[in-house]
Amino acid sequence: MKNPLDRLTQSNLKFWKKSAPQQSEEETSPDSKELSLPRHASFPTKILKDFIDNVVRKENPVVLDIGPVIGSNIEYFLNFGIKIYMEDFLAAYNKPKYTVFLDDKLTLDEKKFFSENFSYGDNYFDGLICWDILSYLETKFARTFVEKISAKMKPTSFVLGFFQTLKGKGPAPVHKYRVLDEFNLEHIPVELKMETRKIYQSREINQLFPGYQSQKFYLLKHNILEVLLKKV
């Protein structure tokens, strides 16, 4: 089985360890006792603590995070004994090499995309962090992704997901989420701009994840629906 540290190295990602503190443009070293103050808007989260509390009960828990990479988030989960893989889904999704013409329309080459991304064994992960990624995908492809990734999730594994509840006008900056603590997240805009493609209702989220039980739904004041799901 692949070591998550090896995967991070192969992907040219930075990995923070206590024995070798580093600094990035956004964060001071996670070796410090306190995280640096947020530079961007921060909002509460009601789901993250529940997600962590459930995942840490697993033996040698492993989690997949499909959002943009944030070094201090890696350190944060490692402090709970959680190994974490990071795959920047939207960065891969927007690469021109996965775009093909089909019926005179630009479309995603799903076969090529999944042959080169998310190549993990079945029943490997105890948790999946989706952030709000699925809101930016066409519904059909979102279903395909959930189907593909579900095979790699262990029974009784958990999914943390955010879903937009308001559709903006045109493309807007995508955000990455920096964990400040179990109850607060910093929302950091990135250069990539995308349009929210789908506003999911609670019932539609359950339909998007067949074979999962909804554990908790929270509608937060900043128009984000937080969801915790459990694979049965």
Secondary structure, 3 states (H helix, E strand, C coil): CCCHHHHHHHCCCCCCECCECCCCCCCCCCCCCCCCCCCCCEEECCCHHHHHHHHCCCCCCEEEECCCCCHHHHHHHHCCCCEEEECCHHHHHCCHHHEEEECCEEEECHHHHHHHCCCCCCCCEEEEEEECHHHHCCHHHHHHHHHHHHCCEEEEEEEEEEEECCCCCCCEEEEEEEEEECCEEEEEEEEEEECCCCCCCHHHHHHHCCCEEEEEEEECCCCEEEEEEEEC
